[in-house]
Structure formats: structure tokens, C-alpha cells
Amino acid sequence: MARTLRGGTAIARDQIIVGVDVGSTKVCTLIADVGGDKPEILGVGICPSQGMRKGIVVDVQAAAAAVSTSLRRAEQQSGFKAMRVFLGVTGAHIGSTNTHAVVAVRDPSNVISPDDVARVIDVARVIQLPADQEILHVIPHHYIVDGTEGIQDPVGMLGRRLEIEATIITGSTTPIHNLVRCIESVDVEADGIVLAPLAAGRAVLSSAERELGSLVIDLGGGTTDGAIFRDGRIVHSSVLPVGGYQINNDLAYGLRTSLAVAEEVKIRYGSTLDTARRGERIQIPAYGREEAQDLERYTVAEIVDARLAETFELLHADIARAGFDATYSAGVVLTGGGALITGVSELASEIFQAPSRVGAPDNLIGLADAIRSPSFAASVGLLEWGRDQLVPAGRLEASSSRSFDGLRAWFRNFLP
């Protein structure tokens, strides 16, 4: 069925993708027509987040109310009713591990089929997990056919033995299910659950960056997410329970002002030390007093720089412990609201000893200006993920680890 929109243009219902990114600071819903070369943004719904802390639902009703507001705004703007959505997830409960699996090819003529690939992915899923953990993604690195490594798509090849090297992304069952419950409580279904930094990388990395090795850092309000892409795919993920809120807290304490004022100070005056100038004075409201306090802007930079540097150092140490240090030769790409802080790219380059840039989604048309910012990288990435899950019948297939056709389309987008 098609719906007629602007200028009499008919848009097929099966070309519409909805992405919902429920963060600690905001909820963003995007509705897009993905039938063309570039996603056309039809509706944008943004509202302050409620009931969320560090990427985790702490109040289902409040979180659901914010999701509902965001959805309705996007629906009103686009003229489409959201039925199924792709949902971003993050939080300190997210983890990753590498695995290896092997199966025998079933065909007597030894031709590898999609079923063989689906079976080896299923075997890769069989890992020891705590009872409260579940698998979000199985990300193939490459396949091995009778000892020959580096194969990206083994379907149609001849072989007796099929192996896989993969990364498994896991998360805690309770936070994930509570987030899904928020979505379902407003009468929509979660068609797929996608790791937020994985989505962000899809939106801001070039093919060359994904191939050579890049680190995507999503500086959110409640968490800082890191994802390393190499050889065209994600190979490691880290989530730290620190973000922009911690900068606000530091500013509120250090400047003796309220959290609301601290947020405004961060946005207006926040920078790293290398980009701050001594001698510049600013005035901000003082907590509990009517008169404003006069202070040096450099003081703000000292507080912001210290927290950002600590966050980057924690992430760098986590990556090094996992054995993925020096695997991002193409550099560091920063997304999220924290990427808007002046000088953050230079600070990241210093700590990670790699080139750094701020990444924003730009492969968009329609109402794209509203979201062409690093703050919306994960939201746009959900649309890209959803587009890769479209199946010939026109239905959006759930983005699960068992969905081989959808996964293969997704991984092809991470190849040069």
C-alpha cells in the first residue's frame, strides 16, 4: 500500500523505516523513506528524556511517556503511523567477546548454502553466559572454508568444513526488556534492537575508515560508548557509565551553581584547556544568591577538560585491556552531544595518539538539516540498519542474530 505525500509523490509503506533512540538526555524518533539512494527524512520527533539514567530505564512509565511524545511528533510531521521501530540500546551492561565456531557442510555435493551459514552463526551463539545476559548481535569477521581464511561470503563455494570468526555483543536481559516494554506500551513493536555505537558507526564512517580501522566514540549524556571497526566490521565495543551528566555535576560543584545553569555553561562556554583563553571573564548565576558571580572562562575549561580527559583515559585503558589498542589507524571519530564541546577532537587525538575528527551524518535528504549533527549519529544509523533489513516481500525483518539475509546485507555495507 502506498501513501501520497508532498507534491503527490506516492511512498510505499514498506519503504518507511522508523528509528527510536532513547538516550539519557533526549529521545529521538526519525521516520524516513529509504526507497532511494539516500534516506529521506520525513519526520523528526525530539523531546527531553525521562525515566532514564546512564542508558538504563529506571521509571518505565516516565520513559514510555517520553517515547510516546517523540513518536507522535515524528508521526505528525511525516503523516505516517509508526507500527514497528528499530530501537537503539546502550548502557554499562553491554559487553563483547570474540568467538569461533565450525559446522560440516550438509550438501552431499559440498556446495555451501545459506542454511550452512545460518547454522554456523547459530553455533557461534552457543557461549556461556550468565542467566541474566542475552545476545544482541553476532558479527562475523570472516569465514574459513576447509582451512582457507578471510572469506566474506562463502555461499556457493565448495567445501566440507565451514568455520566462522565472530564478535558477539551481549547485554543484560532486564534493561533490554524494560526498554522494549517502553516501546510496546505505546502500541509499537521493536523490529530490531541495535547497539547504539554500532548504529553511530554506520552513520558517520566511510568505507575506508571501516576497513583500515576506526574508533567511534559516542559522547552521550549518561554513557560514553566506544566501538572499534576494522576490516569492514565492528570488532570490539565498550560502554562507560559516564557522560555529559558528569561534566554538569562537576561544573555545578566547582562553580557552586545549579545543574541547570551548569548545563547551560557547558553548552555556551565549555571547551578543553588547549582552546581556552586566559583573561576572558563570564558571569553566571550563583546557587542560592540573586547576584551573578564573575569568573574566568578558563576555570570552566579546567573542569570540562579534566572530566573529558579522564573519560578518554578510561576508555583507552579498557580498549588496551581487550587487546585492541593501536587497531584504529584511520583515527577516532567523535559523535554524540559531547562531540560539540570545543577542542574535544584535539584532546582525543592527544590521548588516543591517533587522528581525530567530529562525525555527523550527512548522507541524507528531506528534513535533514534538523539532524545533521553529531548528536543524531546513532539515530540516523538506526535508519541505515533498518534499510539493510528490508526483505523482498516488503516486510521489515527483525534484526536478530539469526536473520542471515539481513545480516549479510548489513555487513556488505561495511565492506569497501
N, C-alpha and C positions, 0 to 999 in steps of 0.2 A: 504494500500500500504506500502511496506517495502523499506527501503533504505539500500544498502550494504555499510558498513564502515569497519574499521580496521579488517584485518585478515579474510575478507569475512563474517563477522558477519552481519546478517540481523537485522535491527532495525525497528519495526513498527512505522509508522508516529504517530499513536495515543498514543505511549509511550513517545513522546517527549514533554517536558514542557519547557517553556521559562519564566524566571522571569526578570523583569526590575526594578531596584531600583534607582530612580532618587533623589539623595541627593543634599545637598548644596555644597559639595566638589567634589563628583565624581558621575558618572553614571556607574552602573554595570549591565551588562546583562549576565545571565547564561543560557545555553542550556544544558539540561540533559535528559538522558534516565532513566525513572522512572519505567521501567518494572521489575526490580529486587528487591532484598531485600533492597539495598541501592541505592540512586540516583547516576548514573554515569555521572560525569561532562564531557560533550563533547566539550563545547565551553565557553570561558570566554572573555568578552569584557569590558574593563575598560578604561575610559577616564575622564579628568577633567570636572566637571560640568560647565555649562554656563547658564545664564539667570535664575538662581535660587537664592533665598535669604530666609533663615530660613524655608526651606521646601516648599516655595511658588514660582510659576512661575512668574517672573517679566519681562521676554522677551521670548515670545513664539518661535520666530524664532531661537534665540540662544539656547534655551533649546532643541528644536527639532533637531538642528544640532548636539548637543552633544549626544542625544539619538540615532540618526542615526549612528554616529561614533561607539558608543558602540555596537549597534546591528550588524553592518556589521563586526566588528572584531570577535564577537562571532559566526556569521554565517560562516565566512571564516574558522575559526578553526574547527567548527563542521561538516561542509558540509551540513547543513540544513538551509532552508529559514524559518525565523520566520513569521508566519501568525497571531498568536494570542499570547498574553502575559498576565502574571499576574503582576500587577503593584502595587508597594508599595506606600503608601501615609502617610505623616506626616504633622505637622505644628501646630501652636498655635490655629488654628481654630477647631482642633479636640476636641471633648468632649465626655463624657459618662454619662449615667444615668441608674438607675435601674427601672424596671417596672414590673407590674403584669397584667395578662390577663386571661380570662376564656371563655370557649365555652361549649355548650351542645354537647354530642356525638350524631351523626346523626343516626348511625346504630340502627334499632329497637331492635336488639339483644344485644345492648350496647357493642359491640366489637370496641375498639378504632383503627382507621385506620390511615395510613399516611396522609390522607386528613384532619382528625381531628387535627393532629399535625400541619400541614401546616396552617390550619385556625387559631389556637390559636397563632401561631407565627405572622400571619398577623394582628391579633387583637392587639398583643403586639406592633406592629409598629405604631399603632394609638395613637400618643402622640402629644402634642402641640409643634410645632417647629416654629421658625422664618421663614419667607418666603425664606430667603437665606441659609437655612440649609437643609441637607438631611441625611438619614440614610445610614450608611455604613454596619453595621453588627448588627444583633440581636443574642446575645449569650445566649442560655438557661443555667440557673444554674441548675434547676431541674423542674420536672413536679409534679403536685398534682392531684391524681385521687380520687374523692369522699372523699377528706379530708386527704388522705394518702400522706405524703410528701416524698421528697427525691428520686423520681423515675427518672431514667435517660433515659429510652426508654419505653414509655407507649404503643407502638404499639402492638396490640394483647391482651392487658389487657381488663378486663371488667370494665365498669364504665359509669356513666351517665354525670358526670361533669369533664371536663379536664381544669386544670389551669397551668400556667407557671410563673416562676420567671426568669427574664432575665435581662441582661445588654444590653443597646442599645448604640452603638458607632455612633456618628454623626460628620458631617463635613460641612464646608461652600461649597455651590454649586459652586461658581465661581472658587476658587482654584482647586477643584477637576476636574471640566470640562476643565479648562485650561491645566491641566496635561494630561488628556485624549486626548485633542486636539493635544498636542505634539506627542503623540504616533500615533494617527491616521494620522497625517501629513506625517509620514514616512511609510505609507501603511501597518500598522499592526493594529489589533484590540485589545482592552483591554478586555480580557476574564474574568477578575475579578480585583477588587480594594481591596487591603488588607492593614489594618493598620500596619505600619512598626513594632512597638514594639510587636504586636501580632505575626507577622511572626518571629521576632527575638526570641521570647519565644519558638516558635515551633522548632527552630533550636538548642537551647542550653540547654533547661531544660529537666531534666529526669522526668519520670512519678512520682517518689516520690516527687520531688520538686514541680511539678504542683499540686499534691494532698495536700501536707502539707501546702503550701503557700509560694510563692516566689515573689520577686520584681525584674523584669528585667528593667535595666536602659541602654538605648541605647544612648551613648555619641557621638552625631554626630557633624558635623561642624557647622550647623546652628540651631539645636534644641537639646534638651535633652528630650528623651521620656521615660516615666515610665509606666509599666504595671504590675499589681498585678494579679497573678494566684493563685487560691485557689480551693480546691475540684475539681481539674482537669480542670479548665477553667478560662478565664480572668474575673475578677470582677470589675476592675477599670483601667482607663488609664488617664495619664496626659502628656501634651506636653508643655515644656517651650521653649520660643523663645531665648534661649541662648545655646551656644555650644563652639566648638573649635575656632570659629572665634573670640569670645570674649576674649579667652585666648591670641590669636595672637595680638589683639588690645591692651590688657593690656601690653603685652611684648614690643610691638613696642613703646608704650608711655613711659613705665617705663625705658626701656633700650635706648631710643632715637635712634631707628633703624627703618628700613623699615618693612612693613608687610611680605615681602618675607623672610627676614632674621629672623623675629620673628617666622615664621612657622618652619623654619629650626632649630632654637634654641629650640623650644618646642619639636620637634621630637628627637633631639640629646641630649638635656640636661634637658628636662622637668621632674620634679618629685615633690612629696609632701615634706613638711618640714621634716617629720619623717625619710625619706630615704635620705635626703641630708647631705653632709658632709661639715662642715666649713673648709675654708682654700684652697679648690680647686679653681684654677683660670682658666678662659677661656677667649678667645679672639674672639670678633665678630665685623663685620663691623659697623662703626658708620654712622648714617644718615648724608649725606652731607659732609663727610670727607673721605679722601683716607686712612688714617691710621686706624688700628683696635683699638677698645677700650678694655681695660683689666678690667675684673670684676670678682667677686666671684660667683661661680656657685650657691651658697646658695641664692643669690639675685633672680635668676631665679626661684628657688623653692618657695620663698616667694610669688612671683607674681602668679605662677601657682596654688599653694596651696590655696591662698585667693579666686581665682575665682572658683575653683572646690568646695571648702567648701561652698561658697555662693550658688552655683548651687544645691548642695545636700540639703542644708538647705531649699531652696525654694521648692524643690520637696517634701521634708519631710513634710513641712508645708501644701502643697497642699493635700497630701495624708491624713494627720491628719484632715484637714477640711472636707474631704469627708467621714471621719469615718472609714478609712481603716488602720490606724496605728496599729502596732502590729499584723498584719494579715499575715506576711511573716516569719513564724517561721523557714522555711527551709533556709532563708537567701536572700541575694542580689546577683544577677548575672549581671555583667557589660559587655556590648558589645559596638560596635562602635569604631571608631578610638581613642577616648579619653580614652578607656579602656587600651590602650597601655602605658599610662603615668605611670612611676614607682611610686609605692606607692598608686595608686588610690584605690585599693581594701581595704587597711588598713584604708584610710580616710573614705571610705563609711561605713565600719564596725563601726567606731567611731561615725559617725553622725546618722546612722540609727539604731544603737545599735542591730546589727544582724550580723551573719557570712556573709562574702562576698568573692566572687571569680570572676575571669575573665572568661567569657564564649566564647568558639569558636566552630563552627560547626565541627564535626569530623565523623559523620555517612555518609561518602562519599567515592566514588571510582572514578577512572578516573583521570581527571586533578584536583584533589582535593588539591594538595599542594599549588596551587596558591591562594586558597581562605580559607585555614584552619586558619583563623584569626578572632578575634572579629569584625574586620571592615566589614566582609561579613556575619554576622549572619542574618540580615534581608533579604539579597539577597538569601541565602540558604533557609530561611524559606518560601520564595515565592514559591520555587520549591516543598517544602513539602506540602504547601497549595494546589498548583496545582495538585499534585498527589492525594490528597484526593478528588478532584473534578472530577476525571475520572469516566465516566459513562460506563455501559456495552456496549453501542453502539460504544464506542471508541471515542466519541467526548468530548472535554473539555467543561464542562458546566460552565456557568458564575457563579462566586462565589458571588451570591447575597443573601440577607436575605430570599428570597422566595425559594431558592433552598434547599428543605428539605433533599433530599438524600445526597447531597454534604455536607451539614452542619452536618448531623448526622455522616457521616464518619469522618469529621474533629473533632467533639467532642469526638468520641471514642478514638482518638489519645491522648486526654488529660485525659483519664481515666487510672488507674493503671491496 
